Amino acid sequence: MEYLYLLFAMVFSAMLTVCGRVYNNKNAQRPNVSRLYNVIVPAGATLGWLVLYIIDFSFDPGVLIYSVGYGIFYTFFTIGMVGALKVGSTSLTSLVKQVSLVGASVWGFFFWDVPFTIVSGVGIVCIVVSLCLCLLGTGKEKRSDSKGEAFRSILKWIPFALLIAAGNAGCSIIQKYQQMAYAGQHKNMLMLFGVFFSLIVSLVLAWREDRTYWRAALKDTWEFPCLAGLSSAISNVFVLLLVNSTMSPAVIYPGVAVGGLILTIFASRFLFRERLRPMQWCGIAVGCVALVLLNL
């Protein structure tokens, strides 16, 4: 049963990225619909965590402070994800998403007295090497005859990738601080109010957005951002089930990270017909090694 949970965690982790790509592809001719995606994703996540919160209810007003922080970083993540998938590569965006999950581990070396090991050091070096190889291999998987176009593409993609990294790492760090402060309690409360706060922030940011094409995008593609938000919550649920099982964390976290990345790469290649250069394939392979090392 544990391996079935692991498979589901991988699948739903990958679906978060795939849904963003499908949404962008189907709305390629509709400008200014990214904000709509950023509103629906936290709405879907809020729905998922609301169900879990009702099942396991708890409340402490002090947790709301952590929820606000989580909501801010979750907003960074959703903005970065849809933006990066719009201008860049599905596979490389997924790599950044997965690699940034180890941000809490790196943070722990400096602030939580987590012992720094040779394996951890090699993992960090592998991350740097991986990202360098991917970026040097140009920013998009689709080959371009113009090096200038490829360079402009990578310049557009990098800020969104940084938002993904900061948002994902920030969410992990806030979760860790909250769990440390409350002895592992109130996680569902943290997540529910966190994604709900993100929904409020996204609505405020979208208030003055040009909404000319929102109705058409909502009619044709509402299910993809909603599914992305639900996938985010469901993936976390299966990870929690695995944490409480007999499976080793050395298998759980690398498995979810690398498995989700591999599934996304298959989707980008066979569903979206995207291609990677050899250097980028090497970068992703090194990134997989880094994910395993930093989760041991």
HUNOR-V579578 format. One record per helix or strand. SS is the DSSP state (H for helix, E for strand). FROM is the first residue (numbers start at 1). LEN is the number of residues. Records with the same first field share a line. If there is no record, write none. Layout:
BEGIN
SS->FROM-LEN + FROM-LEN
END
This chain:
BEGIN
H->2-25 + 34-22 + 63-25 + 90-22 + 118-19 + 147-35 + 187-20 + 214-30 + 249-22 + 278-17
END
